[in-house]
Amino acid sequence: EIKPGTDNKDITLNIDFAPLFLDYAEMDKPSQMQGESFRSNLRNETPANWRQAMYYRYWMNADNDHNVTANYGIRTDR
């Protein structure tokens, strides 16, 4: 279904994988489930309503093993 050499730049998130697997299994996505199947994106058929941006935030408390400060951003095609 995915042509060799396909390169797709659509923004896909980890919450999109469960809906994708359900789509391939021909099962309905539960209404409370976040994310969308990106099966059509993999065929280079991006839905008109596909996300154009995403917000990112990471936070981990500093402890003996980690010294990570909060970081966040917006991802777009730019």
RARA-V860603 format. One record per residue. N is the residue number from 0. RES is the residue in one small letter. OMEGA is omega in degrees with one decimal (999 if undefined). NEAR is the number of other C-alpha atoms within 10 Angstrom. D_FIRST is the distance of its C-alpha to the first C-alpha in Angstrom with 2 decimals. Layout:
N_RES_OMEGA_NEAR_D_FIRST ; N_RES_OMEGA_NEAR_D_FIRST
This chain:
0_e_178.9_7_0.00 ; 1_i_-178.1_11_3.83 ; 2_k_176.9_9_6.31 ; 3_p_178.7_6_9.38 ; 4_g_179.8_6_12.23 ; 5_t_177.0_9_10.74 ; 6_d_-176.3_10_13.79 ; 7_n_-176.9_13_14.10 ; 8_k_179.0_10_17.63 ; 9_d_179.9_17_17.38 ; 10_i_179.7_15_19.72 ; 11_t_-177.3_18_18.12 ; 12_l_179.0_11_20.64 ; 13_n_179.2_8_21.02 ; 14_i_-179.6_13_21.65 ; 15_d_-175.9_16_18.05 ; 16_f_179.3_16_16.68 ; 17_a_176.5_15_18.34 ; 18_p_177.2_21_17.06 ; 19_l_-179.0_19_13.43 ; 20_f_176.7_15_14.12 ; 21_l_178.4_14_15.93 ; 22_d_178.4_16_13.18 ; 23_y_177.8_10_10.85 ; 24_a_-179.6_9_14.17 ; 25_e_177.7_9_14.81 ; 26_m_178.2_11_18.00 ; 27_d_175.0_9_19.93 ; 28_k_176.6_17_20.69 ; 29_p_-175.6_9_24.46 ; 30_s_-178.7_6_26.41 ; 31_q_-177.8_6_28.03 ; 32_m_176.0_11_24.89 ; 33_q_177.7_12_24.36 ; 34_g_-179.8_16_21.14 ; 35_e_174.5_18_18.09 ; 36_s_176.5_19_14.46 ; 37_f_179.3_23_12.56 ; 38_r_179.9_19_9.11 ; 39_s_177.2_13_9.63 ; 40_n_179.7_17_11.13 ; 41_l_175.6_17_8.21 ; 42_r_-175.8_14_6.91 ; 43_n_175.4_16_10.64 ; 44_e_-176.3_11_11.87 ; 45_t_177.2_16_14.66 ; 46_p_-178.0_10_16.74 ; 47_a_-177.6_6_20.30 ; 48_n_-178.1_6_21.82 ; 49_w_-176.5_13_19.89 ; 50_r_179.4_13_22.47 ; 51_q_-179.4_10_24.20 ; 52_a_175.1_14_26.31 ; 53_m_177.2_12_26.90 ; 54_y_-178.8_9_30.15 ; 55_y_174.4_10_30.56 ; 56_r_177.1_9_33.58 ; 57_y_176.8_10_34.47 ; 58_w_173.4_10_37.79 ; 59_m_177.9_11_39.32 ; 60_n_177.7_10_43.01 ; 61_a_174.0_11_44.86 ; 62_d_-177.2_8_46.15 ; 63_n_-176.3_6_47.26 ; 64_d_-175.4_6_43.77 ; 65_h_172.1_9_42.23 ; 66_n_-173.0_9_43.69 ; 67_v_175.4_12_40.90 ; 68_t_179.4_10_41.69 ; 69_a_171.8_10_39.64 ; 70_n_-176.5_10_37.12 ; 71_y_179.7_10_35.08 ; 72_g_175.9_10_33.31 ; 73_i_176.0_9_31.07 ; 74_r_174.3_12_27.78 ; 75_t_176.8_12_26.74 ; 76_d_178.7_8_25.13 ; 77_r_999_4_28.56
